[in-house]
Amino acid sequence: MSDPGHHMRAEIDEQPRIFGELLAATDIAAVAATIAERRPRFALLAARGSSDHAALYAKYLIEVLLQLPAGLVSPSTTTLYGARPDLSDVLLLTVSQSGGSPDLIEVTDSARRRGATTVAITNTPGSALNSTAELAVDVRAGREQAVAATKTYSATLLALYLLIDAVRGGTGRDAAGLPELAEHALSSSADAVAEAVHRYRFTGRLVTTARGYSLATALEAALKLAETSYLPARAYSGADLLHGPVAAVDTETAVLAVSGEGRGGAAMREVLDAVRERGADVCTLGSGPATAHHIPVPACAEELAPVLEILPVQRLALGLAVARGGDPDSPRGLSKVTRTR
């Protein structure tokens, strides 16, 4: 029998290679050209679970890089309540690693019949979602055996960046060095991740927080820790944390604060001051403002930081799960494909 977390460990280590293969793909440009030609008036994103965090990342990219309004779809408005809005000249990106969730398929089908340009972003080219959408992007992560998404999540982030960058006429130039930076992110953070595992293996309450693009990392971190380590974790935008929940932070709270370079990281300084003043056990992660306990991540363009930030987070989730006696390859009560409506 393999060691606990064997598959998750191997899939984390695959990511630098996957990034290289995705950067070499040529099909994303054709999808982007179709989107650019149609000049959508705004964008919608549909997703569940980890893919929902990737969709939030895409929302930031669309609003900042394309200067288009973007929103996250509530699938139940279609599947449970039967809403049928006019989506003429709208872009719908449906993000699903499996491409098999019935609610996302129904949302995509409904949107296409109501005039939207529909794009499936999946790791399963032959999925029902790909057949339903007009256009499709394959994230090329390969089969993922661990239940917890690792390589499929990061590959989805990169695919979304490359797609949105290409829509604005970009060539993905800023992402060219990601395979090497990913290798460095995994190797340079190993000792700090091991220390974080030691510090937090018995913690009972953890908060993750970030601003800007990195909010997706904070959300995915909380999910990964909850589903693999069964650790109660809550994620907040740094701004939202200061608007109320910070009152619950005290000396019994562990805080994982994602703070990269750029405007989002700079906005985290006030948040770090607030949680430290309340005596929280704070660990920063990223290339920006740091505390004494820090997990380093190599610097890159701010809009690409989430692709690298998530790598040590995945290692932390793996380490904590094993240290707490679990097997992150097979978390209790979870399966690889969750079918919701």
N, C-alpha and C positions, 0 to 999 in steps of 0.2 A: 504494500500500500504506500502511496506517495506521501510525502510530508504535507502537513496542513499548509494551504496556500501555494502549493507547487505550481498550479496553473496560473494563478494571479501573478506570482513572481515572474514567471517566464513571459507572460504577456506584457507586463510593465517593461521588461527589458527589450522587447521587440520594437518599442515605439520609435527610436531613432531611425531604424531601417524603414519602417512604415512611412515616416515623414519624407524620407528620400524618394520613395516610390510614388507617393502622392504628388510631390513637387514635379516629378517627371511626367505625370499624366497630361494628356492633351484634350480630353473630352470636356473638362470644365469650361474651357474657353468658348466652346460652341454653345453651351447652355447659357453662359453669360452674354454672349452676343445676341441671342434671341431675346433675353430679358431687356437688354439695353435698347434694342430696336423697338420694343413695344412701349418703352417709357412709362412704366407703371406710376400711378399717382400716389400710391402708398403700398406698404407691405404688411402682410400678416404672417405669423409663424405659429405652427401647430406642433405640439410635442408632448411627451410624458416622461417622467422620471429624469434620469441623467440627460436625456435629449432635451428636456425642458430647459436645463441650464445652458446647454449649447445654443438653444434658440434665443435665450436672453442675451448671450454673447453676440449672436447675430443681430439682435435688435440694436445693440449699441453700434455695431459696425454699420448697419444700414442708416441709422440716424446721423452718425458722425461722418462717415466716409461718403455716403450717397446723398446726404441731406434730405432724406425722405422720411416722413412719419412712418412709424412701425408699431405694431401691437402684437401681443400674445393672444391667441385664440383660446376661448373656453370651449372645448369640444362638446360639452354637454348642452350648450345652447343649440347645437345642431342635432345631436343624437337623442337628447331627452326632451327638448322643448320645441324642436322642429323649426328653428329660425332659418329663414332662407333670404338673407340680404342680397342686394344687388352688388356683385363683385366685379363689374366691368372695369377693365383697366387696373386691376389689383393684382399684385404678386403674392401668391401663397407658397411659402416654403414649409414643407412638412418634414420634420426631422424625426427619424425613427431608426434605431440601429437594426432592428429585425424587419421592419416594414410589415409587421403582422398584426398590429393592434387594431381591432375593428373600428374603434371610434375615430382614429386618425384616417383610416381608409374612407370612412363615411364622410368625414369633414372634407377630405380632398376631392372626393367624387362630387359632393354637393357644390363646392367652390368652383370646380371646373365647369359644371353645368350652368353656373350662374355668372360665367364670364371671366373668371380669374385665370391668370397664367399659373399653372400648378407645377411645382418642382418637388420631387421626392429626394431627400438626402438620406441614404441608407447604406448599410454594410451588406445588404442582401439584394444583389441585382435582380434576382428572379422573384422578388416578393410581390405580394398582391398590391402593395402600395405603389411600387414602380409601375405596375400595369395600369393603375388607376390614374396616376399623374401624367400630365402631358410630357414633362421633361424629368430627367433623373440624373443624380450625381452619385457615383459609387465612391465611398470613403476608403475602400481598399485596405481595410485592417485585417482581413482574413478571419477565419473562424475563431471565435472567442469562447473558450471552454469554462472559465470561471464565471460564476453568476454575476459578480460585481463587474460593471463595465470599466475598463481601463483604456486599452488601446483603441477601442471603438469610440470612446468619448473624445480623446485627444485628436484622433484622426478626423472626427466630425468637426471639431473646432477648426482644424487647419483647412479642411475642405470648404467650410463656410467662409473662412477668410479669403481663400483663393477665388471662390466664386464671386464674392462681393467686390473684392479688389478688381477682378476682371471686368465686372459690370461698369466700373468707373473708368475703365481703360488701362488699368494697371497690369503689370507683368508678374506680380508676386515677388518682386526683387527683394523686398525686406524680409521675406521668409526663406531666402535661399540658404542661409546658414543654420536653419533650425535643426537639421540632423546632428550636426556637431555640437550645437548648444544643448540639445537634449541629452547627449552623452555626458556632457559636462555637468548638466543639472543633476543627473542621477549620481554621478561619481562624487561631485563636490559636496553634496548634501548628506551623504551616507552617515557620517558621524553625528551630525546635528539631528537627523531623523532618529537615530538610535537613542540619543539623549532624550528626545521628546517622548519616545515610547516608554523609556524608563520613568519619566516624570509623570506621564498621564495614564499609566496602565491601571491605576486605582482610582482615577478621578471619577466623580459621579455626575459632573455637570460641565459642559463645554459649550462655548459660544464661538462661532466663526464670524468674521466680519471683514468687509472690504468696501471700496468705492469704485465706481466706473466699470471699465471692462472686467476688472478682477472680481466684481461681485459674483460673477458666474463661478469663479474658483471657490469662493466662500460657501456658496450654496452646494456645490458638488462635494466639497470637503465634509460638510455636515451630513450629507446623504451617505457618503462612503463610510464615515465613521459609524453612523447609526446602523447601516445594513450589514457591516462586516464585524464590528466590535460590540454591537448592541449598546453603544454608548449614547445616552441622551444628548443630542447636539442640536443647537438652534443656530440658524444663520440669519444675519441682519446686514443690511446696508449700514455702513458706518454712520450715515446721516440719520437713518431710522433708529439706530441704537441710541443715539444721543437724544432722540425725541421721546424717550420713555423707558425702554427696556434696560438701559444702563443702571437704573435704580435697583435692579435685581442682581447686579454684578457685585461680588464681594470676595473675601479671601478664600472662599470655597469654590470659586469659579475659575476654570481654565479658559483662556481666550487665545484663539489662533487668529491672528490679524494678518491679512494678506496686504502687503504694501510694496508695490513696485515703483519704478521710476515713472515720472510723468505726473499729470495733474491728479489722477486718482490716488496715487501714493502720497502726494503732498497733502491731499485733503484728509488723509488718515492720521496726520500728526495730532490733531485735536482729539481724535478718538483714542489714540494710544495714551495720551495724557489723562483722559477721563478714566479709562479702565485701570491704569496704574494707580491713580489716586485712590481708587476703591480697593486696592490691595489684591487685585486679580493676579493669577499666575499667567503672565503674558508671554506668548511666543510669536514672534513675527516671522513671516515667510515672504521672500521676494528679493528684489534688487533695490528697494527703496529704504525708507526710514526703518531703523532696526532697534530692537531692545537687546538686553544682554543675552537673552535666549533667542537665537535667530537661526532660521533655516535658509541658507543662501540659494538664490536662483540667478543664473546669468542674465545680464541686461540685454534687452532687445527693444524693438519698436513697441511702444506701450500697447498698441492694439493687438499685438501678438503675444504679450506676456502670459495670458491664460493658458496657452498651449504648453508653455514650460512650467508654469507654477503648479499645475496639477500633478506633475510627475513625482515630486517628493511627497505631496499629499497622499498619493496612492501608496507609496512606500510606508508612510505613517499608518495608514489604515491597515495595511497588511501586517505590519509589525505589532500594532496594538491588538488586532484580532488574535494573532497567535499567542501573544503575551497574556491575553485574557482567557485563553483556553479554547478558542474557537477555530473554525476552519473557514477562512474567507472565500474559498472556492465554492462552498455549499452552505450559505447562510440559512438558518432555520426559516421555514415558511416562505422561501422565495424560489422562483424559477427564472430561467433565462428570458422567456417571453411572457410578459404580463398582458392578458387580454381584458381590456376594459371597454365599457360603453357608457 
